[in-house]
Amino acid sequence: MSVNSATARHRRKAGLGRCRHWLLGALGAIALMLSLSSGLVAQGGYPSFQDPYVNDYGAVLTDTEAAQVKAQLAQFRSQTGVHAVLLTVHSIQDYPTGDTAIQPFATGLFNTWGIGDAARNDGILLLVAPGDRKVRIELGSGYDRSYDRVAQAIIDDAMLPKFKQGAMAQGILIGVNEITQNFDPAQPPSINPVLAYLPLDWVSPRVAIGGGLAAGGVGACSGLFALGRWRRYHKRHCPQCQSAMERLDEQADDQYLNAGQRTEEAIKSVDYDVWLCRSCGHHAIFDYSYLASGYQNCPGCGHKTMSATSRTVVQPTYHSTGTAEISEVCKFCDRTHQYTRTLPRLEPPSSSSSSSSSSSSGGGGGHSSGGGASGSW
């Protein structure tokens, strides 16, 4: 082999090596740009918590729309204490979490961000992934599971119709408004909570909210409220002898309740109705939970008799996380449990943040057990 041909081959190899390095560098830069465009990656591979109310990594909203949602959620938190957050991403697959479905992704992100109060666990996450054609409302573990149906109704009837039309921003704005209307602890939801207790195979969530949205007025909500009351108090017939049943008063029904149920009624976390057949003695018990009671289901006895209080041990700062001590006490079985929870770092105030949002920024250490609802279009 001549010296010239060996030199030429060496130059070709060197050139290919430089091209390879350049290509790898370009791919790395593209990957970095994609990562930045879909939101910075935080702990566990989830998007970082940049804003306490709106993190529009999917670039769905205009600046005006984002400001509108942020102001609404900040006001909702100021008035009710409930922390709700909107997150949009192009796709959950853009983040290295290992989650393949939107529900575990939302639960993991909710707990990573610590949305909501640590003691009440009343946070709400609205997650929209247009690239996956998926949406989820993730609820804190303090919500009664009947409110999963309320969240499902909001998705099915308020948001998905707009998403199917391609009106992503409008669907989000309507969804945020429905969340603030139906998750105020001081007011019953316009999606009647009695309907939410009914079995899913008896009434579709569309029945619960569809009429109200279609009519868009107080009359429809009043009709739903009347229907809910009818479903609770209408005349019942015994399934055994077909005789008319009687709804017992609060004193008479205690003999049919166990000790845990009587405790729930005493602390006003659950209200029980007992219907009795005087002919054959058959009775039926129906339970109706109070969302705003502040009590949670106890892991020990299973009754909604556990209260939780939070005490900040180490205040979080802009540079380090904090620590909160959570104390759980059950008023029925006397179970007590204490544990610590990490409080996320405070978000530094920005010039674009309103005074209300900057004064209550960041998560409060809230936790979700996977409650909520999902939808696709």
N, C-alpha and C positions, 0 to 999 in steps of 0.2 A: 504494500500500500504506500502510495506516495505521501510525502509530507504535506502537500497541499490538500489532498482528500481527507487526511486525518484532522487537519486544522479545520476544514469545513464542517466535518462531522461534529467536532467539539463545539464549534460555534452554534450549530443547529441545536445540540443538546442544551447549551447554555440559554439559547433563546427560548426553547420550550420550557425550561425551568423558570425563566422570568415570567413567561405567560401564565404558567401554573400559579405562581405566587400572586400575580396580578389578579387572576380570576378568583382565587380564594379570598383575597382582600376585598374584591368587589362584592362577592357573595356575602361576606361578613358585614360589609357596610349596608347592603340591601336588607339583611336580616335585622340589623340594628335600627334602620329606618322604619321597617315594618313594626318592630317592637315599640318604637317611640310613637308611631302613628296610632297604635291600638292601645296605648296606655303603658306607663312605666311598670315594670314588674316588681312586686314587693315580695314579702315572705310567702313561701309555699308556691311561688310562681303566679300568684294572683295579681291583678292590677293594683297599683298603689292607690292609697286613699289621699287624693290630692285636694279634694274639696268636700266639706261636710254634707253637701246637699246634691250637687250635680257633678258627675264625672262622665262627660260625653266623649268617651274615647272612640265611639263608633261614628262620630261626626254627623249625628242625626239632626241636631237642633241648630238653628241660627243663634247668634249672640243674643238677640232679643228674646227668643223663646227660652234659651237657657237661663237668662236673667229672670224671666217670668216664673219659671219652675222653682228656681232658687229662692226667690222672694216668697212664693207660696209655701214651700216646705219650711223655710225659716219661721214664717208667721205661724204655721201649724205647730211647730215645735215650741215656739214661745207661748202659745195659748194652751196647749195640751200637755206639753212635756214629752210628746212622742217624737222620736227621731226617725224620720223617713229619708231614704237616700235613693236617688236615681243613678243608675249606671248603664251606659250603653257601650257595647263592644261590637266589633264587626263579627267576631266568632270566638267562642270559648276555646277553640282549638289554637288560637293565637298565643295561648298562655300555657306554659309547661307545668300544669297542675296534675296531670294524670286523670282528670275527670273527663269522661266521655259523654256525659249527659248534663243538661242544664241544672237539674235539681241538686246533685252533689256539688256542682261548681258553685251554685248560689249559696248553699249551706256553708261550704268551706270559706268562701269569700266573706260571708256575713260574720262568721266567727273570727276570721282574721282581722277584719276591720273593727269588730266589737260594736256593732250598731245597736243603739238603744241603751237604756238604763240597765246597769248590771244587776240591780235587785229586782226590777219589774220585768225585765226582758221583753220590752214592748216595742222593740225596733222593727222597722219595715224596710225591705230592700225591693225596689222595682228594677229588674234586670231585663234589658232588651238586647238581643243579638240578631240584627237584621241578616247577617250572612248565614246564620243557621236557621232563620225564620222561626225563632223561638222567643218566648217571653215568660218571665216568672215573677211572681210576687212571693218573696220569702218573708216569713213572719217569725218574730222572736218566740221563744218557748213559753212566754207568759200568756200567750193568746190561747183561748179555748179552741179546740179543734173544729168546732162548728164554724169558726171564722175562716177556715180553709174554703168553705163553700162561698162565703162572701167574696173572698179573693178570686175564686174561680168565676163567679158571676161577673166581676169587674173585667176580668180578662176576656171572657167569652162574648159579652154583650157591649162593653164599652170600648175595648181596644182592638180585638181581632177584626171586626168589620172594617175599621179604618186601615189596619195593616194590609188587609187583603186588597184594598183599593190603592195601595201604594202611598197612603197618607201617613207616613211613619210619625212625623212630628205631631200631627193632630191627634193620632191615637195615644201618644204618650201624654200630651196635655190633658186629654180627657181622663186617662187612667190616673194621673196624679190627682186630678180634681176629685175623682170618685174615692180614692184612698183617703184624702183629707176629710171627705164627707162621711165615710163609713167606719173610720177607725178613731174617732174622737171618743175617749173613754167617758166623757160627760154626757154624750148624747147617743141614743139608740141609732143604729145604722138605718139608712133609708131602705137598704136591702133588709127586709124584716128579719130579725134574728130568730123569730119563731119558725119561719120557713127554713132557716138554716139548720134547725135541729131535725127536720124531716129527713127520712132516708133518701139517698140520691136517686133510687129507683122510683120514688113516688113523685118527685117534682124535679124537673130540670132546672139548673141555675138560671137558664134563660127565662123561666117563668118568674123567678124572683126579681130579676132586675129589668128584663126586657120591656115590660109594660111601662115602668117608670121612665126609662130612657126614651121610649117611643113617644109617650105623651109629653114628657119633659115638664111636668107640673106637679103641684102638690096633690091634685086629685088622684093621680095614679099611686103616689106613695101612700095616701090615705086608704086607697083601696087595698093595697098590699097589707097595710097594718090591720085593716078590718078582716082580711082573709086570714092573717096570722092569728088574730084573736079567735076567729071561728074555729080554726084548726085546733086550738088549745082547749076551748071551752064548749065546743058543740056536743050535743047529746051523743052518748056512746051506748052501744049494746054489747052485752056480755057475749064473748066468743063461744062460751060453753052452752048457755041456755037461752041466749038471744033476748033476755030481759033487759030493761033499761038499767044503766049503771048510774051511780050517784058520785059526784065529785065531793070528796070530804073536805071539811074546813081544816085550817092549819092545826088546830088542837086534836081533832079526831084522827088525822092521818098519821100522827106520830107513832101510833102503835104498829103501823105497818112498815115503818122505816127502821133501819138498823142504827146503831149508835153513831156510826160515822156519818150517815146521811142526816141524822138529827143535828149533829155538830155543824155540818155544812149549812143547814138552814139557820142555825143560831147565829153564825158569823156572817150570814148573807153572801155566801159564795155560790150556792146552788139553791134553787127553789124547786121543791118536789110537789107534784100533783098526784094524789092517790084516788083512783076511781074504783068503787066497790059495787058489786052486784049483791043486792039484799036477798035475792032468791036462792043463789047457790053458794054465795060467799067468795066467789072469785074476785080478785082485785088486780089492778094494773098500776104500775108506778111510772111516771114520766118526769124527767129531769130537765131543768132549764137553768143554765149557768149565767152568772153575772160577769160580764167581761171586766167591768171596772172595779171588781171587788179587791183586786190586788193579791188574791190567793192563787196558789198553783197546786197541781196534783203532787201529793207526797209520794216519793219513791218507796217509802216503807209500807204505808197502808193503802195507797191508791186513791185516797179521798182528796178533794180540793180543799185542803185545810192547812196548807203549808204557806207560811209567810217568809219572805227573805228581806234582810236589811243589808245595806252596803256601807262600809266605813273605809275611807281612803287612808291608807297607811303611808304610802309614798306618793306625793303629788307628781304627775307627769309634767315634763317640761318640753320645750321645743327640741331638746337634744337627747332626752332619755325617756323611757317608758316609766310608768308608775305602777303601784300595787294597791289593790283594793282587797279588803277582807269581807267575804260574804258569809253571813250567818243565816242558816235556815232553821226554822222551828215549826213543828207540826202541832196544831192545837188539839188534834185528836189522839194520835199515838205517842206524842211527846218526843218524837224523833228530833234530834238536833244534829246539825252538820255544819262545820266551818271549813272554808277553803279560801285560797287566795286566787285572785285573777289579775292578769296583767292589763294595765290601762295603756292604750296607745299613746304615742307622743302627741303633743299638741300641734295643731297645724298653725304655722305662723300667719298672722293676718295679712291680707293683701289689700292693695288700694281699691280693688274692685269689689271687695266684700262689704256687705252692709253691716251696720253696727250690730244688728241682731244676730247675724250669722257668725261674725267674728267673736262675739261674746260667748257663743255656745258651740264652737267648732270642735271637730273631732268626734270619735266614737266614745261611748261611755262604758265599754266592756260588756255589752249585751251579748246574748247567746241564742242560737237557734238550734232546735232539734229536728229540723227538716220540715216544719209546718209551712203551709202556703199552698200555692197552686201554680200550674204551668199551662202554656198553650202554644200552639204552632199554627202557621198559616201557609 
